[in-house]
Every structure is written in C-alpha cells, then in structure tokens.
C-alpha cells in the first residue's frame, strides 16, 4: 500500500531571500530565525518542490527544526500567495 501523493508547490515568482522575507513580513507573517531559514531555502529553489525536499534542505542549516515548523511555514507562505500549487498547464511534469 503506497502513501498519499505528495503535494507539490512552486514559487509564485523568483525573489531574493531578503525580498521573500520582506514580503512575508508585509503579509503579517512573524519571521523568527527558523522561518527566515526556510524562506531563504525557498528563495533558492527552482522548479517544483514538496514538503520533504524543503525539510531535508533546511535541516542542513537548522538541524533541530521540526517537521511541524516547516509544514506550518509552507501553509502560511501559501496563504500569503508566495508559493502555490502548480497549474495543470505548467510545462513541468508533476509525478
């Protein structure tokens, strides 16, 4: 029995890490050190990503970061319009 399909996301636009953080603040998202590290990691991602790939990437910088922190941060970033689920007409393949 296989697990559920992984939700994939993409950035709504390319931003510098500082611009991503500034937009989070403008959207009312509190930006502590862990959430800043997640934002910086996302700003460097090209193409599609999922929760697990972000968590693995950020653990290299913040080894003690919890899965919950990453999950909730992605939800907040999505709610603020900084990331989204890819459109079905995207040129990239979603597996």
ABEGO torsion letter per residue (X at the ends): XBBBBBBBBBBABBBBAAAAAAAAAAAGBBBBAAAAAAAAAAAABBEBBBAAAAAAAAAAABAABBAAAAAAAAAAAAAAGABBBBBAABABBBX
